[in-house]
Amino acid sequence: MTEARAVEVLVVERATAIERGLEVAKARQAETKAGLWKSLADTKAALQKSLETLELERDALEREALVSEQKARSEADQEVLALRGRVMGTEEASARLHEQVAR
């Protein structure tokens, strides 16, 4: 084999090795890209589920707050009625006292 032929064989072998390396790199890149797209889809699904859970929790908290507010108002209304009753009773007692004093 001549020296020129030996160099040509080496160049062809090197080019073939480089092409194979490029093919392997492209395959890995495709796998990486597919993995990244899957990861993105999984992350999106997880975020959507978290958002839905947070919305349910917010709705439940809003309902709890409304019930607590209604309960507090009811208790306040009952207390106001009780105080009015006391005031009316005190006014009646005061009126009777004035009547007795006037006699």
Stockholm file with secondary structure:
# STOCKHOLM 1.0

chainA/1-103         MTEARAVEVLVVERATAIERGLEVAKARQAETKAGLWKSLADTKAALQKSLETLELERDALEREALVSEQKARSEADQEVLALRGRVMGTEEASARLHEQVAR
#=GR chainA/1-103 SS CCHHHHHHHHHHHHHHHHHHHHHHHHHHHHHHHHHHHHHHHHHHHHHHHHHHHHHHHHHHHHHHHHHHHHHHHHHHHHHHHHHHHHHHHHHHHHHHHHHHHHC
#=GC SS_cons         CCHHHHHHHHHHHHHHHHHHHHHHHHHHHHHHHHHHHHHHHHHHHHHHHHHHHHHHHHHHHHHHHHHHHHHHHHHHHHHHHHHHHHHHHHHHHHHHHHHHHHC
//
